[in-house]
Amino acid sequence: MTSSRAITSRLHEEASSNGETFYLDPETGLAVFTEFGLRQRGSCCWSGCRHCP
């Protein structure tokens, strides 16, 4: 069985390698910004984002 952490890690890797700014979390259906997307923002929002650089 694949852990949810492994799944989100794979989704993040795939989205980032494709230059996408977010992916959909399979558990919640919510958009999660990739590190690439967060870097494009240019500043931290201090919201504790999952992939905050």
C-alpha positions in Angstrom: 0.0 0.0 0.0 1.3 3.4 -0.9 1.3 6.1 1.8 -0.5 9.4 1.2 2.9 11.1 1.8 4.4 9.1 -1.1 1.5 9.9 -3.4 1.6 13.7 -2.7 5.4 13.6 -3.1 5.0 12.0 -6.5 2.3 14.4 -7.5 4.5 17.3 -6.4 7.5 16.0 -8.4 5.4 15.5 -11.5 3.8 18.9 -11.4 7.1 20.6 -10.6 8.9 18.9 -13.5 6.1 20.0 -15.8 6.4 23.6 -14.6 3.0 23.6 -13.1 2.2 25.9 -10.2 -0.2 23.5 -8.4 -1.6 20.0 -8.2 -4.8 18.6 -6.7 -4.5 16.8 -3.3 -6.1 13.4 -3.8 -7.5 13.3 -0.3 -9.1 16.7 -0.1 -9.4 17.7 -3.8 -7.9 21.1 -2.9 -5.2 22.8 -5.0 -1.7 22.6 -3.5 1.0 25.0 -4.7 4.2 23.5 -5.9 7.5 24.9 -4.8 7.8 26.2 -8.3 4.5 28.1 -7.9 5.4 29.4 -4.5 8.8 30.7 -5.8 6.9 32.6 -8.6 5.0 34.5 -5.9 8.2 36.1 -4.9 7.4 36.3 -1.1 6.3 34.1 1.7 2.6 34.5 2.9 3.4 32.8 6.2 0.5 30.3 5.8 2.6 27.2 6.3 2.3 26.0 2.7 3.2 22.3 2.3 6.0 23.0 -0.2 7.2 26.4 0.9 10.7 27.0 -0.2 
